[in-house]
Amino acid sequence: MNQIFWTGICNEDRIPGISRIAECIGKYGFITDFKFFSDISVSMLIEIDGKKIEVLYEKLLQIISISKNSELIPDYETEFLILFNITFTKGTGNLKAEISSVPG
């Protein structure tokens, strides 16, 4: 499987931004894995048909800024793995998950 690497910058809050990005990706490919790094960034693995890469790229540009480190091959008949790292400009790096107390 061919791999390409994209980096993105999202100016929205993390949760609504991820929701919009995931919805967009779901129309053209599949998110197969993701990892959060506090509230600063998320890394995603996206599997996609080669001929859908260009349209996904154009649709994501309407939501976030993207720089690509690989040239797109829109009519390629192979599946691709997109390594996608997104940074959130409103992230603080101090994400704390509150755990409610359990009686007992």
PAZAPA-4460 file (N, C-alpha, C; in steps of 0.05 Angstrom, whole numbers, plus 32768, in hexadecimal, padded with zeros to 4 digits):
% residues 104
    n_x    n_y    n_z   ca_x   ca_y   ca_z    c_x    c_y    c_z   seq   type   mol
   8011   7FE8   8000   8000   8000   8000   8012   8019   8000     1      M     A
   800C   802B   7FEE   801B   8044   7FEC   8014   8057   8003     2      N     A
   8028   8066   800C   8024   8079   8022   8029   8095   801A     3      Q     A
   8019   80A7   8024   801E   80C4   8021   801A   80D1   803C     4      I     A
   8027   80E8   8040   8027   80F6   8059   801C   8112   8056     5      F     A
   8008   8119   8067   7FFC   8134   8068   7FFF   813F   8084     6      W     A
   8002   8159   8086   8000   8166   80A0   7FEA   817C   809D     7      T     A
   7FDB   817F   80B2   7FC5   8193   80B1   7FC5   81A4   80CA     8      G     A
   7FB9   81BC   80C7   7FB6   81CE   80DE   7F98   81D5   80DF     9      I     A
   7F8C   81D0   80F6   7F70   81D6   80FB   7F6D   81ED   810E    10      C     A
   7F5E   8201   8106   7F5A   8219   8117   7F41   8217   8128    11      N     A
   7F32   8201   8126   7F1A   81FD   8136   7F22   81F0   8151    12      E     A
   7F0F   81EF   8163   7F13   81DF   817C   7F16   81C2   8174    13      D     A
   7F24   81B3   8184   7F2C   8198   817D   7F14   8186   8178    14      R     A
   7F00   8185   8189   7EEA   8171   8186   7ED9   8177   816D    15      I     A
   7ECF   8190   8169   7EC0   8195   8150   7ED2   8192   8137    16      P     A
   7EEB   8199   8139   7EFD   8197   8122   7F01   817A   811A    17      G     A
   7F06   8168   812E   7F09   814C   8128   7EEF   8140   811C    18      I     A
   7ED9   8149   8126   7EBF   813F   811C   7EBC   8146   80FF    19      S     A
   7EC1   815E   80F7   7EBE   8167   80DB   7ED3   8159   80C9    20      R     A
   7EEB   8156   80D3   7F00   8148   80C3   7EF9   812B   80BF    21      I     A
   7EF1   811D   80D4   7EEA   8101   80D3   7ED2   80FC   80C0    22      A     A
   7EBF   810E   80C1   7EA7   810C   80B0   7EB0   810F   8092    23      E     A
   7EC1   8121   808D   7ECB   8125   8072   7EDB   810D   8068    24      C     A
   7EED   8103   8079   7EFD   80EB   8071   7EEB   80D3   806C    25      I     A
   7ED6   80D0   807D   7EC4   80B9   807A   7EB5   80B8   8060    26      G     A
   7EB3   80CE   8051   7EA6   80CE   8037   7EB8   80C3   8021    27      K     A
   7ED2   80C2   8026   7EE4   80BA   8011   7EF7   80A3   8018    28      Y     A
   7EFB   809F   8032   7F0D   808A   803B   7F06   8081   8057    29      G     A
   7F19   8073   8064   7F15   8068   807F   7F2B   8070   8092    30      F     A
   7F25   8079   80AA   7F39   807E   80BE   7F3D   8063   80CC    31      I     A
   7F56   8058   80C9   7F5B   803E   80D4   7F69   803F   80EF    32      T     A
   7F75   8056   80F6   7F82   8059   8110   7F85   8077   8116    33      D     A
   7F86   807E   812F   7F8B   809A   8137   7F98   809A   8152    34      F     A
   7FA7   80AF   8158   7FB4   80B3   8172   7FB3   80D0   8179    35      K     A
   7FAA   80D6   8191   7FA9   80F2   819A   7FC2   80F8   81AA    36      F     A
   7FCB   8111   81A7   7FE2   811B   81B6   7FD7   8133   81C6    37      F     A
   7FCD   812E   81DE   7FC0   8142   81EF   7FAA   814F   81DE    38      S     A
   7FA7   8169   81E0   7F93   8177   81D0   7FA1   8187   81B9    39      D     A
   7FBB   8180   81B5   7FCA   818F   81A1   7FC8   8183   8185    40      I     A
   7FC8   8168   8183   7FC8   815C   8168   7FBC   8140   8168    41      S     A
   7FB6   8137   8150   7FAD   811C   814C   7FBB   8111   8133    42      V     A
   7FC2   80F8   8133   7FCE   80EB   811C   7FBA   80D5   8113    43      S     A
   7FB5   80D4   80F9   7FA1   80C1   80EE   7FAE   80B1   80D8    44      M     A
   7FA5   8098   80D5   7FAB   8088   80BE   7F91   8086   80AE    45      L     A
   7F92   808C   8095   7F7B   808C   8084   7F80   807A   806C    46      I     A
   7F6F   8066   8068   7F70   8056   8050   7F5D   8061   803B    47      E     A
   7F67   8064   8023   7F56   8070   800E   7F5E   8066   7FF2    48      I     A
   7F4A   8065   7FE1   7F4F   805E   7FC5   7F5F   8074   7FB8    49      D     A
   7F72   806E   7FA7   7F83   8082   7F9A   7F74   8097   7F8B    50      G     A
   7F5D   8090   7F7E   7F4F   80A4   7F6E   7F3E   80B7   7F7F    51      K     A
   7F3C   80B2   7F9A   7F2D   80C4   7FAB   7F3E   80D7   7FBB    52      K     A
   7F58   80D5   7FB8   7F6B   80E5   7FC8   7F67   8103   7FC2    53      I     A
   7F66   810A   7FA8   7F65   8126   7FA0   7F4C   8133   7FAB    54      E     A
   7F35   8125   7FA9   7F1C   8131   7FB3   7F1C   8134   7FD1    55      V     A
   7F27   8120   7FDF   7F29   8122   7FFC   7F3A   813A   8004    56      L     A
   7F51   813D   7FF6   7F63   8154   7FFC   7F54   816E   7FF8    57      Y     A
   7F45   8171   7FE2   7F37   818A   7FDD   7F21   818F   7FF2    58      E     A
   7F13   817B   7FFA   7EFE   817E   800E   7F09   8185   8029    59      K     A
   7F20   8179   8031   7F2D   817F   804A   7F38   819B   804B    60      L     A
   7F40   81A6   8034   7F4A   81C1   8032   7F34   81D5   803A    61      L     A
   7F1B   81CE   8037   7F05   81DF   803F   7F02   81E1   805D    62      Q     A
   7F0E   81CE   806B   7F0B   81CC   8089   7F25   81D5   8097    63      I     A
   7F3C   81CC   808D   7F56   81D1   809A   7F6B   81D8   8085    64      I     A
   7F82   81E1   808E   7F99   81E6   807D   7FA9   81CC   807C    65      S     A
   7FB1   81C4   8064   7FC0   81AB   8060   7FD9   81B1   8050    66      I     A
   7FEF   81A5   8058   8007   81A5   8047   800D   8187   8042    67      S     A
   8013   8181   8029   8018   8166   8022   8035   8162   801C    68      K     A
   8040   814C   8023   805C   8146   801E   805F   8132   8007    69      N     A
   8049   812C   7FFA   8049   8119   7FE4   8037   8124   7FCE    70      S     A
   803E   811F   7FB5   802C   8127   7F9F   8014   8114   7F9E    71      E     A
   7FFD   811E   7F97   7FE5   810E   7F96   7FE5   80FF   7F7B    72      L     A
   7FDA   80E7   7F7C   7FD7   80D6   7F64   7FB9   80CF   7F62    73      I     A
   7FA8   80E1   7F57   7F8B   80DD   7F59   7F80   80C5   7F4A    74      P     A
   7F8C   80BC   7F34   7F81   80A6   7F25   7F8E   808B   7F2A    75      D     A
   7F9F   808B   7F3E   7FAD   8072   7F44   7F9A   805D   7F4F    76      Y     A
   7F9B   8045   7F45   7F88   8030   7F4B   7F8E   8021   7F65    77      E     A
   7FA2   8029   7F73   7FAA   801C   7F8C   7F9F   802A   7FA4    78      T     A
   7F9E   801C   7FBA   7F96   8029   7FD3   7FAE   8037   7FDF    79      E     A
   7FA9   804C   7FEE   7FBE   805B   7FFB   7FB9   805C   8019    80      F     A
   7FCE   8060   8027   7FCD   8066   8044   7FD7   8082   8048    81      L     A
   7FC5   8094   8052   7FCD   80AF   8057   7FD4   80B2   8075    82      I     A
   7FEC   80BA   807A   7FF5   80C0   8095   7FF0   80DD   809A    83      L     A
   7FDC   80E3   80AB   7FD2   80FE   80AD   7FD5   8109   80C9    84      F     A
   7FE4   811E   80CD   7FE8   812A   80E7   7FDB   8145   80E7    85      N     A
   7FC9   814A   80FB   7FBB   8163   80FC   7FC1   8171   8117    86      I     A
   7FC9   818A   8116   7FCF   819A   812D   7FB8   81AE   8132    87      T     A
   7FB0   81B1   814B   7F9A   81C3   8152   7FA6   81DC   815E    88      F     A
   7FA0   81F3   8152   7FAC   820C   815B   7FA1   8215   8176    89      T     A
   7F8A   820B   817E   7F7F   8213   8198   7F86   81FF   81AF    90      K     A
   7F98   81EC   81A8   7FA1   81D9   81BC   7FB3   81E6   81D1    91      G     A
   7FB3   81DC   81E9   7FC3   81E6   81FE   7FD9   81D3   8207    92      T     A
   7FD6   81BA   8202   7FE9   81A6   820B   7FE3   819C   8228    93      G     A
   7FCE   81A7   8234   7FC8   81A0   824F   7FAD   8192   8251    94      N     A
   7FA7   8180   823F   7F8D   8172   8240   7F8B   8160   8258    95      L     A
   7F77   8164   8268   7F72   8154   8280   7F57   8147   827E    96      K     A
   7F57   812D   8281   7F3E   811E   8281   7F35   811A   829E    97      A     A
   7F1E   8126   82A5   7F14   8123   82C0   7F06   8109   82C3    98      E     A
   7F0D   80FB   82D8   7F01   80E1   82DE   7EEF   80E5   82F6    99      I     A
   7ED5   80DF   82F1   7EC2   80E3   8307   7EC7   80CD   831C   100      S     A
   7EC1   80D5   8336   7EC5   80C2   834B   7EAF   80AD   834B   101      S     A
   7EB6   8095   8350   7EA3   807F   8351   7E9E   8077   836E   102      V     A
   7E85   8077   8376   7E80   806F   8392   7E87   8052   8397   103      P     A
   7E91   804D   83AE   7E96   8030   83B3   7EAB   802D   83C6   104      G     A
***
